[in-house]
Amino acid sequence: MASKKVVMYTDGACSGNPGNGGWGAYIEIDDKKIELSGSENNTTNNRMELKAVINALDYLNEKRDIIIFTDSKYVMQGIQEWIKKWKTNDWKTAQKKDVKNKDLWVELDNLTDKHSIKWEWVKGHSGDYGNEIADKLAVAQIKR
């Protein structure tokens, strides 16, 4: 199957919601430690959380076993619970409204199909080493 396990920590941040946003990802692959980050104007915290995971997964160029740590309940619930229903319901919520951030959910769904992923929620700002790095990367992008 896949080669050695990859550990990812992802985070998004926004100054205002909407406002200037940043995303960060800290990735441990074999003996390498990789930091990724980026920013967008006029965005939301949820979009930045999704962009962090998308860019972290997009960084990989081969199938891997991955553990993704995120402090976003939106990302966790979306990918583990809601997305199956959204796809069945033509990307509509239970209230028959369009799914917010559909473009990013579709992209994330396509990327997750390429890997074996275990999702883990971590409490933000609780001293978790990888989450703190991802948070610092995201916040630094807002200030650019």
C-alpha positions as CSV (number, residue, x, y, z in Angstrom):
1,M,0.0,0.0,0.0
2,A,1.4,3.4,1.0
3,S,4.8,4.1,2.3
4,K,5.6,5.6,5.7
5,K,3.0,7.5,7.6
6,V,2.6,11.2,7.2
7,V,1.5,13.5,10.0
8,M,-0.1,16.9,9.2
9,Y,-1.2,19.7,11.3
10,T,-3.4,22.4,9.7
11,D,-4.9,25.7,10.7
12,G,-6.6,28.7,9.3
13,A,-7.0,32.2,10.6
14,C,-8.8,35.3,9.7
15,S,-8.8,39.0,10.7
16,G,-12.5,39.8,10.5
17,N,-14.9,37.2,9.1
18,P,-14.8,38.0,6.2
19,G,-11.4,39.6,6.1
20,N,-7.7,39.0,5.4
21,G,-7.0,35.3,6.0
22,G,-4.1,33.0,6.3
23,W,-3.6,29.2,6.4
24,G,-0.7,27.1,7.7
25,A,0.3,23.5,7.5
26,Y,3.1,21.7,9.4
27,I,3.9,18.3,7.9
28,E,6.2,15.5,9.1
29,I,7.2,13.1,6.4
30,D,9.7,10.5,7.3
31,D,12.5,12.6,8.7
32,K,11.5,15.8,7.0
33,K,9.5,18.7,8.5
34,I,7.8,20.9,6.1
35,E,6.0,24.2,6.7
36,L,3.5,25.6,4.1
37,S,1.4,28.7,4.3
38,G,-0.5,31.2,2.2
39,S,-3.0,34.0,2.4
40,E,-6.2,35.4,0.8
41,N,-8.0,38.7,1.0
42,N,-11.7,39.0,1.7
43,T,-12.1,35.4,2.9
44,T,-13.4,33.5,5.9
45,N,-11.9,31.4,8.7
46,N,-13.6,28.3,7.4
47,R,-12.2,28.8,3.9
48,M,-8.7,29.2,5.4
49,E,-9.2,26.0,7.4
50,L,-10.1,24.1,4.3
51,K,-7.3,25.7,2.2
52,A,-4.8,24.5,4.9
53,V,-5.8,20.9,4.5
54,I,-6.1,21.1,0.7
55,N,-2.6,22.6,0.3
56,A,-1.1,20.1,2.7
57,L,-2.6,17.1,0.8
58,D,-1.7,18.7,-2.5
59,Y,1.9,18.8,-1.4
60,L,2.1,15.0,-1.5
61,N,2.9,13.4,-4.8
62,E,2.2,9.8,-4.0
63,K,-0.4,7.8,-2.0
64,R,0.3,7.9,1.7
65,D,-1.1,6.9,5.1
66,I,-1.9,10.2,6.7
67,I,-3.0,11.4,10.1
68,I,-4.4,15.0,9.9
69,F,-4.7,17.0,13.0
70,T,-7.1,20.0,12.8
71,D,-8.7,22.3,15.4
72,S,-11.6,23.0,13.0
73,K,-14.8,21.2,13.9
74,Y,-16.1,22.5,10.6
75,V,-13.5,20.6,8.7
76,M,-13.9,17.5,10.9
77,Q,-17.7,17.3,10.7
78,G,-17.7,18.3,7.0
79,I,-15.3,15.6,5.8
80,Q,-16.5,12.8,8.2
81,E,-20.3,13.4,8.3
82,W,-21.8,16.1,6.0
83,I,-20.0,15.5,2.7
84,K,-21.6,12.2,1.9
85,K,-25.1,13.7,2.4
86,W,-24.1,16.8,0.4
87,K,-23.0,14.7,-2.5
88,T,-26.2,12.6,-2.4
89,N,-28.3,15.8,-2.2
90,D,-26.6,17.5,-5.2
91,W,-24.5,19.7,-2.9
92,K,-27.5,21.0,-0.9
93,T,-27.7,21.1,2.9
94,A,-30.4,19.5,4.9
95,Q,-32.2,22.9,4.7
96,K,-32.0,22.7,0.8
97,K,-29.5,25.5,0.7
98,D,-26.3,25.5,-1.4
99,V,-23.3,24.2,0.6
100,K,-21.0,27.0,1.5
101,N,-17.4,26.7,0.2
102,K,-18.5,23.9,-2.2
103,D,-15.5,24.6,-4.5
104,L,-13.1,23.8,-1.6
105,W,-15.1,20.8,-0.4
106,V,-15.1,19.3,-3.9
107,E,-11.3,19.8,-4.1
108,L,-10.8,18.3,-0.6
109,D,-13.0,15.3,-1.4
110,N,-11.0,14.6,-4.6
111,L,-7.7,14.8,-2.7
112,T,-8.8,12.6,0.2
113,D,-9.7,9.8,-2.3
114,K,-6.0,9.5,-3.1
115,H,-4.9,8.7,0.4
116,S,-5.7,6.6,3.5
117,I,-6.5,9.3,6.1
118,K,-7.2,9.3,9.8
119,W,-8.7,12.5,11.0
120,E,-8.0,13.8,14.5
121,W,-9.4,16.9,16.2
122,V,-7.1,18.8,18.5
123,K,-8.1,21.7,20.8
124,G,-6.7,24.9,19.4
125,H,-4.3,27.0,21.5
126,S,-3.9,24.1,23.9
127,G,-0.1,23.7,23.6
128,D,-0.2,21.0,20.9
129,Y,3.2,21.3,19.2
130,G,2.2,20.8,15.6
131,N,-1.0,22.8,15.9
132,E,0.8,25.7,17.4
133,I,3.2,25.8,14.5
134,A,0.4,25.6,12.0
135,D,-1.4,28.4,13.9
136,K,1.7,30.7,13.8
137,L,2.1,30.1,10.1
138,A,-1.5,31.0,9.4
139,V,-1.5,34.1,11.6
140,A,1.8,35.3,10.1
141,Q,0.2,35.2,6.6
142,I,-2.6,37.6,7.8
143,K,0.0,40.2,8.7
144,R,1.8,40.1,5.4
